[in-house]
Amino acid sequence: MDKQMQKRQRFNKGYALQLTTIFLGFIIFGISENIKGPAIPRIQFDFMLDEMELGTLLSLNALGYLIACSFTAILTHKLGIKAVSIMAFGSMLLSGVLIFFSQSYPVFTSSYFLMYIGNGMLEISLAILGARIFVKNTGTMMNLSHFFYGISSTVAPMIATGLMTVTVFGHTLDWRGMYLVMLCLSILPMIPAFLSKFPGDDLLQEDRLPLKSLVRDPALWLLVLILSFGVVSELAVGGWLVNFLEKAYKWDTVSASGMLSMFFLCFSAARLLLGPVTDKIGFNLSLIIFAAFSATCTFIAILGGESAAFLFAAAGIGIAPIYPTVMAFIAKRYPKGSDTAITFTVTLMGIGSVIGNYAIGAITKGIKNSYGANTELGLLRGLQAGYGFIGLCAFICAVSGCFLYRYLKARKELI
């Protein structure tokens, strides 16, 4: 009996360390991705960058992110998820130090590129950790993990703005000091990661599902479609909602930003509360229902005019569970190939999201020009069409979920 109790205590302690690593990891992930907003204007001023140079900088970082997504699974197979997780946190910590000391544009660009390499590694490693650890209540725990990302994403810009005005020993931190302080927080999840022992690293290579087997599964390609269109619909709101409300309805910046905050509030609450629903009704149905709800809210908000604008925020309830539910789906369907499957889907998702966000801008401009580039009607119709594409992405996500449901039901493999 004593031995059983000791074993249970060791298990509880180990699981607590694993949870701490994942939850703190998602907080760091949210911080590193969302502190750039307040810093970008200052970076642009300090290095005297024009809009094209600034766009190139952000594009190179997106490339670094995709590169990291592509090699993280290989590193995980060779070194283990524990080592890769520590490397991801360590690269972000190192990038914070390098950004602080960067005085020339080439050094800064390299440092920023390293941060996004760490970001890509971190997204994949956290997804793999979740897939290995959350063997029970997978949907609930995946959504709860991503809730911490949502919360840190919400507060990170405010904290970053405040930190840039802080004076230490007579020197203002500004954007370089802010990056140093915020990225040094990566030390916190490194500690439980170092102390933890993660399952799955002892799985023999011959027991793992190879990529060739995975890509022959139509279900994986449908998951890629669901994830890609779902993430485009999720991320595009942050870049386009305020712009839409200000230009289409002449809202002031405070009111438009308030609606965006409401979207993130609905988004975070959904990830906190809807996880048990996904476990209860199944991942297949969850993906269809949530994506369809988001699409419906978005379309009604556009067609209903200013009085229906609150539905832009409500759309966050539906789109929030898509990413973590797909991760939970992969964990259940490919228990011996989750590392490779996650890397494959997230990498293609990244490519798809780049194309999707470009498409929104192109549609907005095209429709605007067709109605008259310099007219109020042209601007309104262009914005409606561009934002309508966000709703269309959620709709395609739901339709892809229907195809996945039909495919798996025919094989009695519904999850």
NUMAR-290267 format. One line per field, with one value per residue (C-alpha): residue number from 1; residue in three letters; x, y, z negated. Coordinates in Angstrom, 3 decimals, m for minus. Each point is the difference from the previous one (the first is absolute). Last residue first. Example, Ala and Ser with C-alpha at 12.3 -4.5 7.8 and 13.67 -1.06 7.14 Angstrom:
# NUMAR-290267
num	2;1
residuo	ser;ala
X	13.670;m1.370
Y	m1.060;m3.440
Z	m7.140;m0.660
# end
This chain:
# NUMAR-290267
num	415;414;413;412;411;410;409;408;407;406;405;404;403;402;401;400;399;398;397;396;395;394;393;392;391;390;389;388;387;386;385;384;383;382;381;380;379;378;377;376;375;374;373;372;371;370;369;368;367;366;365;364;363;362;361;360;359;358;357;356;355;354;353;352;351;350;349;348;347;346;345;344;343;342;341;340;339;338;337;336;335;334;333;332;331;330;329;328;327;326;325;324;323;322;321;320;319;318;317;316;315;314;313;312;311;310;309;308;307;306;305;304;303;302;301;300;299;298;297;296;295;294;293;292;291;290;289;288;287;286;285;284;283;282;281;280;279;278;277;276;275;274;273;272;271;270;269;268;267;266;265;264;263;262;261;260;259;258;257;256;255;254;253;252;251;250;249;248;247;246;245;244;243;242;241;240;239;238;237;236;235;234;233;232;231;230;229;228;227;226;225;224;223;222;221;220;219;218;217;216;215;214;213;212;211;210;209;208;207;206;205;204;203;202;201;200;199;198;197;196;195;194;193;192;191;190;189;188;187;186;185;184;183;182;181;180;179;178;177;176;175;174;173;172;171;170;169;168;167;166;165;164;163;162;161;160;159;158;157;156;155;154;153;152;151;150;149;148;147;146;145;144;143;142;141;140;139;138;137;136;135;134;133;132;131;130;129;128;127;126;125;124;123;122;121;120;119;118;117;116;115;114;113;112;111;110;109;108;107;106;105;104;103;102;101;100;99;98;97;96;95;94;93;92;91;90;89;88;87;86;85;84;83;82;81;80;79;78;77;76;75;74;73;72;71;70;69;68;67;66;65;64;63;62;61;60;59;58;57;56;55;54;53;52;51;50;49;48;47;46;45;44;43;42;41;40;39;38;37;36;35;34;33;32;31;30;29;28;27;26;25;24;23;22;21;20;19;18;17;16;15;14;13;12;11;10;9;8;7;6;5;4;3;2;1
residuo	ile;leu;glu;lys;arg;ala;lys;leu;tyr;arg;tyr;leu;phe;cys;gly;ser;val;ala;cys;ile;phe;ala;cys;leu;gly;ile;phe;gly;tyr;gly;ala;gln;leu;gly;arg;leu;leu;gly;leu;glu;thr;asn;ala;gly;tyr;ser;asn;lys;ile;gly;lys;thr;ile;ala;gly;ile;ala;tyr;asn;gly;ile;val;ser;gly;ile;gly;met;leu;thr;val;thr;phe;thr;ile;ala;thr;asp;ser;gly;lys;pro;tyr;arg;lys;ala;ile;phe;ala;met;val;thr;pro;tyr;ile;pro;ala;ile;gly;ile;gly;ala;ala;ala;phe;leu;phe;ala;ala;ser;glu;gly;gly;leu;ile;ala;ile;phe;thr;cys;thr;ala;ser;phe;ala;ala;phe;ile;ile;leu;ser;leu;asn;phe;gly;ile;lys;asp;thr;val;pro;gly;leu;leu;leu;arg;ala;ala;ser;phe;cys;leu;phe;phe;met;ser;leu;met;gly;ser;ala;ser;val;thr;asp;trp;lys;tyr;ala;lys;glu;leu;phe;asn;val;leu;trp;gly;gly;val;ala;leu;glu;ser;val;val;gly;phe;ser;leu;ile;leu;val;leu;leu;trp;leu;ala;pro;asp;arg;val;leu;ser;lys;leu;pro;leu;arg;asp;glu;gln;leu;leu;asp;asp;gly;pro;phe;lys;ser;leu;phe;ala;pro;ile;met;pro;leu;ile;ser;leu;cys;leu;met;val;leu;tyr;met;gly;arg;trp;asp;leu;thr;his;gly;phe;val;thr;val;thr;met;leu;gly;thr;ala;ile;met;pro;ala;val;thr;ser;ser;ile;gly;tyr;phe;phe;his;ser;leu;asn;met;met;thr;gly;thr;asn;lys;val;phe;ile;arg;ala;gly;leu;ile;ala;leu;ser;ile;glu;leu;met;gly;asn;gly;ile;tyr;met;leu;phe;tyr;ser;ser;thr;phe;val;pro;tyr;ser;gln;ser;phe;phe;ile;leu;val;gly;ser;leu;leu;met;ser;gly;phe;ala;met;ile;ser;val;ala;lys;ile;gly;leu;lys;his;thr;leu;ile;ala;thr;phe;ser;cys;ala;ile;leu;tyr;gly;leu;ala;asn;leu;ser;leu;leu;thr;gly;leu;glu;met;glu;asp;leu;met;phe;asp;phe;gln;ile;arg;pro;ile;ala;pro;gly;lys;ile;asn;glu;ser;ile;gly;phe;ile;ile;phe;gly;leu;phe;ile;thr;thr;leu;gln;leu;ala;tyr;gly;lys;asn;phe;arg;gln;arg;lys;gln;met;gln;lys;asp;met
X	m13.762;m1.770;1.811;m2.974;1.425;m3.038;m0.103;3.593;m0.599;m3.364;1.379;3.049;m2.231;m2.132;3.118;1.097;m3.398;0.557;3.482;m1.418;m2.545;2.723;1.967;m3.163;m0.409;3.499;m0.790;m2.969;2.494;1.504;m3.394;m1.408;3.107;m0.176;m3.739;0.472;2.980;m1.766;m3.163;1.954;1.608;3.672;0.689;m3.284;m2.197;2.512;2.894;m1.411;m0.704;3.638;1.534;m1.968;0.562;3.776;0.248;m1.935;1.990;3.316;m1.346;m0.959;3.321;1.979;m2.528;0.381;3.777;m0.276;m2.701;2.281;2.645;m2.577;m1.408;3.362;1.509;m3.092;m0.034;3.716;m0.160;m3.428;1.267;m0.383;m3.253;m1.309;m3.794;m0.196;2.847;m1.055;m3.543;1.321;2.087;m3.069;m1.982;2.704;m0.137;m3.806;m1.008;0.263;m1.934;m3.453;0.146;2.006;m2.994;m1.722;2.333;m1.054;m3.557;0.113;m0.012;m3.674;m1.268;2.726;m1.207;m1.948;1.704;3.512;m0.945;m2.268;2.938;2.399;m2.415;m0.831;3.661;0.834;m2.928;0.952;3.563;m1.245;m2.549;2.219;3.116;m2.024;m1.720;3.320;1.603;m2.694;m3.172;1.347;3.716;m0.734;m2.469;2.618;2.284;m2.731;0.663;3.578;0.448;m3.365;0.806;3.230;m1.744;m2.938;2.485;2.086;m3.056;m0.944;3.488;m0.545;m3.277;1.851;2.581;m2.808;m1.432;3.396;0.991;m3.134;m2.725;m0.601;m2.188;1.913;3.377;0.375;m1.914;1.872;3.473;m0.712;m1.105;2.805;3.300;m1.229;m2.867;2.416;1.484;m3.112;m1.392;3.458;0.386;m3.240;0.789;3.377;m1.150;m3.019;1.926;2.916;m2.490;m1.470;3.491;0.474;m3.329;1.015;2.701;2.761;1.907;0.289;1.483;2.716;0.705;0.991;m2.077;2.380;0.693;3.123;1.472;m0.357;m2.153;2.200;m0.667;m3.733;m0.583;1.578;2.241;m0.099;2.684;1.428;m3.471;m0.987;2.937;m0.188;m3.579;1.258;3.160;m2.165;m0.833;3.256;m2.009;m2.097;2.894;2.295;m2.795;m0.944;3.620;0.276;m3.381;0.718;1.573;0.494;3.352;0.496;0.740;m3.154;m2.687;m3.269;m1.612;0.514;m1.334;m3.469;m0.467;1.301;m2.418;m2.930;1.093;0.446;m3.401;m2.166;2.604;0.745;m3.685;m0.354;3.141;m1.226;m3.285;2.039;0.872;m3.641;m1.103;2.519;m1.009;m3.712;0.439;2.347;m2.160;2.431;3.216;1.102;3.740;1.185;m2.194;0.604;3.764;m0.191;m2.058;2.417;2.974;m1.578;m0.906;3.345;2.104;m1.859;0.407;3.684;0.606;m2.039;2.380;2.992;m1.365;m0.284;3.650;1.076;m2.038;1.462;3.557;m0.650;m1.715;2.851;m0.158;m0.997;0.843;m3.572;m0.952;2.886;m1.142;m3.598;1.169;1.890;m3.154;m1.974;2.682;m0.002;m3.764;0.184;3.152;m1.675;m2.973;2.299;1.905;m3.204;m1.555;2.784;3.339;m0.309;m3.757;m0.644;2.630;m1.766;m3.361;1.461;1.348;m3.026;m1.546;3.318;0.091;m3.593;0.833;3.131;m2.080;m2.486;2.968;1.218;m3.479;m0.008;3.324;m1.060;m3.150;2.112;2.324;m2.988;m1.584;3.184;2.511;1.862;1.704;m1.191;m3.313;m1.023;0.974;m2.071;m3.048;0.416;0.278;m3.686;m1.056;3.064;m1.076;m2.450;1.911;2.533;m2.697;m2.342;2.807;1.195;m3.503;m0.218;3.266;m1.171;m3.008;2.044;2.885;m2.331;m2.069;3.116;1.195;m3.418;m0.001;3.361;m1.124;m3.249;1.832;2.588;m2.837;m1.794;3.172;0.529;m3.599;0.354;3.246;m1.659;m2.860
Y	10.543;m1.717;m3.065;m2.111;m0.079;1.702;2.280;1.060;1.205;1.613;1.874;1.147;1.249;1.852;1.495;1.260;1.734;1.591;1.297;1.226;2.015;1.413;1.050;1.550;2.096;1.405;0.470;2.112;2.343;0.702;0.219;2.328;2.191;0.259;0.713;2.808;1.572;m0.096;1.469;2.862;0.774;0.414;m3.502;m0.288;m3.086;m2.217;1.640;m0.890;m3.558;m0.461;1.742;m2.020;m3.238;0.596;0.862;m3.098;m2.156;1.029;m1.220;m3.326;m0.547;0.514;m2.145;m2.835;m0.100;m0.095;m2.680;m2.110;0.162;m0.608;m3.086;m1.666;0.817;m1.325;m3.202;m0.619;0.342;m1.726;m3.161;m2.672;1.380;0.954;0.230;1.150;2.539;1.224;0.691;1.799;2.259;0.568;0.879;2.447;1.864;0.044;0.905;3.798;0.283;m0.446;2.287;2.583;0.486;1.700;2.996;0.556;m0.665;3.278;1.791;m0.869;3.576;1.241;m2.016;m3.230;m1.386;0.191;m1.161;m2.719;m1.335;0.041;m1.649;m2.737;m0.709;m0.253;m2.344;m2.161;m0.308;m0.995;m2.539;m1.736;m0.204;m1.199;m2.715;m1.613;0.535;m1.863;1.108;m0.384;0.681;3.089;1.225;m0.445;2.436;2.624;1.971;1.304;0.051;1.705;2.563;0.934;0.589;1.852;2.318;0.227;1.111;2.455;1.490;0.432;1.786;2.296;0.731;1.259;2.153;1.495;0.551;1.980;m1.682;1.305;m3.008;m1.386;1.653;m0.291;m3.262;m1.725;1.141;m1.115;m3.420;m0.534;m0.927;m1.724;m1.632;m1.518;m2.309;m2.089;m0.251;m0.837;m2.527;m1.757;m0.080;m1.627;m2.322;m1.370;m0.401;m1.754;m2.204;m0.987;m0.914;m2.150;m1.768;m0.908;m2.329;m0.549;2.922;m1.911;m3.159;1.890;2.096;m3.112;m1.237;m0.643;m3.530;m0.375;3.116;m1.473;1.890;1.048;3.695;m0.633;1.095;3.156;0.043;3.336;1.910;1.773;0.837;1.213;2.491;0.970;1.212;2.926;0.816;1.109;3.059;1.407;0.638;2.677;1.793;m0.008;0.976;2.934;1.062;0.228;1.728;2.856;m0.927;3.635;0.578;1.808;m3.149;m1.637;2.168;m1.606;1.486;m3.078;m2.198;1.564;m0.623;m3.563;m0.701;1.258;m1.947;m3.214;0.120;m1.571;m2.373;m1.211;m0.853;m1.716;m2.098;m1.052;m1.069;m2.122;m2.318;m0.166;m0.896;m2.847;m1.169;m0.135;m1.658;m2.652;m0.955;m2.887;m0.597;3.597;m0.613;m1.097;2.262;2.919;m0.433;m0.211;3.212;1.739;m1.164;1.183;3.466;0.373;m0.928;2.570;2.695;m0.831;0.488;3.184;1.264;m0.934;2.184;2.892;m0.419;m0.189;3.102;1.877;m0.857;1.077;3.259;1.125;0.719;m3.458;m0.406;m0.409;m2.084;m2.384;m0.491;m0.613;m2.387;m2.034;m0.423;m1.023;m2.499;m1.409;m0.544;m1.943;m1.888;m1.013;m1.330;m1.821;m1.677;m1.220;m1.059;m2.455;0.502;m1.914;m0.391;3.480;1.529;m1.485;1.262;3.514;0.206;1.246;2.190;1.830;0.817;1.274;2.378;1.211;0.758;1.970;1.943;0.722;1.292;2.313;1.537;0.287;1.854;2.441;0.509;0.660;2.419;2.081;m0.675;2.779;m2.450;1.824;1.102;m3.446;m1.600;2.624;m0.622;m3.815;m0.054;0.473;m2.907;m2.208;m1.180;m2.480;m3.046;m0.163;0.468;m2.669;m2.542;0.874;m0.647;m3.202;m1.208;0.863;m2.280;m2.766;m0.031;0.273;m2.904;m2.174;0.966;m0.848;m3.327;m0.915;0.959;m1.932;m3.054;0.086;0.234;m2.914;m2.129;0.861;m0.976;m3.278;m0.775;0.732;m2.371
Z	32.465;2.875;1.362;1.119;3.543;1.562;m3.045;0.622;3.569;m0.771;m3.018;1.968;2.829;m2.557;m1.628;3.413;0.213;m3.431;0.944;3.310;m2.043;m2.279;3.092;1.467;m3.163;0.479;3.712;m1.069;m1.640;3.406;1.710;m2.649;0.098;3.788;m0.077;m2.519;1.803;3.361;m1.509;m1.568;3.356;0.885;1.335;1.885;m0.199;1.844;m1.827;m3.413;1.133;1.072;m3.032;m2.543;1.916;0.169;m3.695;m1.029;2.430;m1.601;m3.345;1.551;1.780;m3.231;m1.893;2.505;m0.340;m3.771;0.162;2.187;m2.742;m2.747;1.743;0.691;m3.402;m1.784;2.076;m0.563;m3.784;m0.219;1.700;m2.648;m1.495;3.469;m0.316;m3.632;0.045;3.440;m1.222;m3.090;2.257;2.202;m3.145;m1.116;3.348;0.419;m3.583;0.500;3.286;m1.472;m3.025;1.968;2.317;m2.956;0.457;3.618;m1.219;m1.948;3.372;0.570;m0.403;2.370;2.970;m0.024;3.092;m1.469;m3.504;1.459;2.067;m2.954;m2.442;2.499;0.744;m3.722;m0.658;2.986;m1.330;m3.470;1.239;2.565;m2.194;m2.992;2.039;0.890;m3.425;m1.892;m1.790;m3.556;0.538;2.096;m2.629;m2.755;1.886;0.366;m3.198;0.043;3.762;0.393;m2.702;1.801;3.353;m1.550;m1.751;3.174;1.983;m2.758;0.236;3.751;m0.773;m2.407;2.682;2.237;m2.805;m0.901;3.649;0.842;2.008;3.512;0.932;2.989;m0.629;m3.777;m0.342;2.833;m1.109;m3.558;1.266;2.541;m1.673;m3.133;1.904;2.511;m2.629;m0.628;3.545;1.342;m2.852;0.881;3.722;m0.638;m2.803;1.828;3.257;m1.745;m1.862;3.368;1.148;m3.108;0.552;3.558;m1.462;2.557;m1.536;m3.284;1.456;1.855;m3.124;m1.946;m2.970;m2.882;m1.259;2.195;m1.613;m3.493;m2.485;m2.946;0.644;m0.352;m3.565;m1.484;m3.075;m1.718;m1.940;3.058;1.306;m3.502;0.084;3.683;m0.534;m2.137;1.977;2.940;m2.147;1.397;3.158;m1.704;m1.693;3.043;2.407;m2.250;m0.263;3.775;0.359;m2.465;m3.356;m1.011;m1.717;m3.320;m1.970;1.424;1.641;1.143;3.131;2.200;m2.803;0.150;3.724;m0.360;m2.855;2.077;3.092;m2.068;m1.751;2.694;1.413;m3.539;m0.501;3.366;m0.456;m3.441;1.587;2.411;m2.869;m1.131;3.535;0.160;m3.498;0.761;3.387;m1.385;m2.967;m0.545;1.984;m0.488;m0.401;3.441;2.136;m2.361;0.212;3.800;0.193;m2.372;2.107;3.253;m1.266;m1.790;3.009;2.086;m2.642;m0.469;3.716;m0.400;m2.676;2.154;2.837;m2.450;m0.937;3.648;0.854;m2.978;0.996;3.611;m1.181;m2.220;m3.732;m1.217;m3.704;m1.229;3.053;m0.777;m3.606;1.061;2.727;m2.601;m2.103;3.071;0.984;m3.543;m0.061;3.268;m1.073;m3.283;1.961;2.438;m2.849;m1.646;3.309;0.755;1.735;3.293;0.398;m1.422;2.281;3.021;m1.294;m0.456;3.568;1.968;m2.693;m0.408;3.711;m0.182;m2.870;1.754;3.095;m2.113;m1.354;3.504;0.870;m3.039;1.014;3.654;m1.055;m2.004;2.941;2.289;m2.472;m0.314;m2.737;m1.819;m2.406;m3.124;1.547;1.273;m3.303;m1.830;2.213;m0.378;m3.815;m0.920;2.260;m0.549;m3.440;1.534;1.194;m2.847;m2.656;1.374;0.221;m3.494;m1.388;2.045;m1.523;m3.514;0.530;1.648;m2.468;m2.999;1.305;0.336;m3.489;m1.456;1.868;m1.511;m3.522;0.386;1.368;m2.789;m2.533;1.646;m0.094;m3.661;m0.757;1.866;m1.868;m3.339;0.894
# end
